[in-house]
């Protein structure tokens, strides 16, 4: 059995004689950690995680999740200057993610908090609500 985490390989969509695919849907930091343990035969990982798992996996020529307008990116309820961003605590999906690496290159030592990827936009939305409330009270 071949364990895979790719959306392109859901069960019964790809048929290869002698192989059976199992689809595991996980956030990227979980996949990075599982790759360090060698859990999957084929997996998605962050570019930043590769040096930590290069003895267990080879890079494939397909896939990629970095690009203009795609990621990694900083999202917020309002615009901030580069200087202001460096003073903020930033939610990151994990410390082995490409987002974390890019942020550390942009602002070494910036304060971060690990938040599961699927909760980052929700947290940002809650922050926006708090900002709206506090600005209303201040008026």
Wavefront OBJ file of the C-alpha trace (Angstrom):
o trace
v 0.000 0.000 0.000
v 1.287 3.470 -0.847
v 0.394 6.224 1.598
v -0.137 9.610 0.002
v -1.356 13.005 1.078
v -1.911 14.560 -2.357
v -5.342 15.875 -3.316
v -4.618 14.637 -6.833
v -4.519 11.059 -5.597
v -7.838 10.510 -3.828
v -8.838 6.860 -3.405
v -10.218 5.216 -6.558
v -9.293 8.185 -8.826
v -5.842 6.890 -9.774
v -5.412 3.219 -10.531
v -1.974 1.660 -10.707
v -1.762 -2.135 -10.808
v -0.162 -3.423 -7.615
v -0.525 -0.160 -5.707
v -3.256 1.123 -3.450
v -3.357 4.786 -2.479
v -4.550 6.097 0.870
v -5.364 9.797 1.001
v -4.516 11.569 4.274
v -5.822 15.148 4.470
v -3.595 17.102 6.892
v -2.389 20.658 7.382
v 1.117 21.387 6.090
v 2.848 21.470 9.484
v 1.422 18.030 10.318
v 2.705 16.757 6.968
v 6.135 18.275 7.688
v 6.284 16.520 11.069
v 5.045 13.196 9.646
v 7.677 13.449 6.898
v 10.366 13.783 9.586
v 9.074 10.460 10.933
v 8.985 8.899 7.441
v 5.268 8.091 7.762
v 4.271 8.436 4.098
v 5.729 6.987 0.916
v 4.775 10.157 -0.987
v 3.887 13.441 0.696
v 3.607 17.182 0.329
v 5.976 19.212 2.499
v 7.065 22.789 2.910
v 10.198 23.793 1.043
v 11.634 24.812 4.424
v 11.164 21.253 5.761
v 13.179 19.564 3.011
v 16.647 19.938 4.599
v 15.288 18.104 7.654
v 13.935 15.149 5.651
v 16.305 14.920 2.674
v 17.691 11.623 3.961
v 14.165 10.113 3.817
v 12.656 11.640 0.659
v 13.634 12.787 -2.831
v 12.129 15.908 -4.380
v 9.724 15.271 -7.233
v 9.442 17.538 -10.269
v 5.712 18.113 -9.750
v 3.860 20.237 -7.228
v 4.502 23.545 -5.607
v 2.578 25.993 -3.463
v 4.502 29.234 -3.749
v 3.622 32.040 -6.103
v 2.580 35.632 -6.629
v -0.830 36.137 -5.022
v -0.784 32.599 -3.628
v 1.710 32.340 -0.831
v 3.336 32.627 1.468
v 1.608 35.884 2.365
v 0.790 38.065 5.331
v -2.926 38.772 5.748
v -4.459 41.314 8.107
v -7.722 43.169 8.649
v -6.041 46.398 7.500
v -2.868 47.412 5.662
v 0.385 47.747 7.611
v 3.724 49.190 6.535
v 6.761 46.908 6.523
v 7.974 48.629 9.703
v 4.612 48.095 11.429
v 4.547 44.416 10.449
v 7.902 43.895 12.134
v 6.336 45.105 15.422
v 3.382 42.680 15.267
v 2.958 39.101 16.448
v 2.306 37.044 13.319
v 0.376 33.755 13.138
v 2.281 31.088 11.186
v 1.097 27.599 10.215
v 4.235 25.997 11.693
v 7.941 26.524 12.220
v 8.927 24.171 9.391
v 6.740 25.961 6.853
v 7.947 28.092 3.971
v 5.767 30.895 5.360
v 7.771 30.855 8.602
v 11.098 30.771 6.734
v 10.099 33.689 4.479
v 8.895 35.701 7.479
v 12.160 35.094 9.350
v 14.139 36.210 6.297
v 11.969 39.334 6.038
v 12.076 40.163 9.772
v 14.588 38.061 11.737
v 13.387 37.443 15.285
v 9.806 38.639 14.655
v 7.333 37.387 17.248
v 5.249 34.500 15.898
v 2.522 32.195 17.138
v 1.889 28.781 15.601
v -1.763 28.566 14.559
v -3.188 25.720 12.453
v -3.409 26.856 8.825
v -7.203 26.488 8.668
v -7.618 28.822 11.669
v -5.392 31.722 10.565
v -8.028 33.548 8.469
v -10.614 33.069 11.236
v -8.198 34.549 13.795
v -7.529 37.452 11.455
v -11.269 38.021 11.090
v -11.714 38.031 14.890
v -8.870 40.538 15.158
v -10.676 42.719 12.624
v -13.839 42.597 14.729
v -11.846 43.596 17.826
v -10.251 46.470 15.906
v -13.680 47.623 14.708
v -15.059 47.450 18.280
v -12.182 49.349 19.813
v -12.266 52.059 17.146
v -16.030 52.434 17.664
v -15.540 52.822 21.425
v -12.782 55.367 20.885
v -15.011 57.578 18.707
l 1 2 3 4 5 6 7 8 9 10 11 12 13 14 15 16 17 18 19 20 21 22 23 24 25 26 27 28 29 30 31 32 33 34 35 36 37 38 39 40 41 42 43 44 45 46 47 48 49 50 51 52 53 54 55 56 57 58 59 60 61 62 63 64 65 66 67 68 69 70 71 72 73 74 75 76 77 78 79 80 81 82 83 84 85 86 87 88 89 90 91 92 93 94 95 96 97 98 99 100 101 102 103 104 105 106 107 108 109 110 111 112 113 114 115 116 117 118 119 120 121 122 123 124 125 126 127 128 129 130 131 132 133 134 135 136 137 138 139
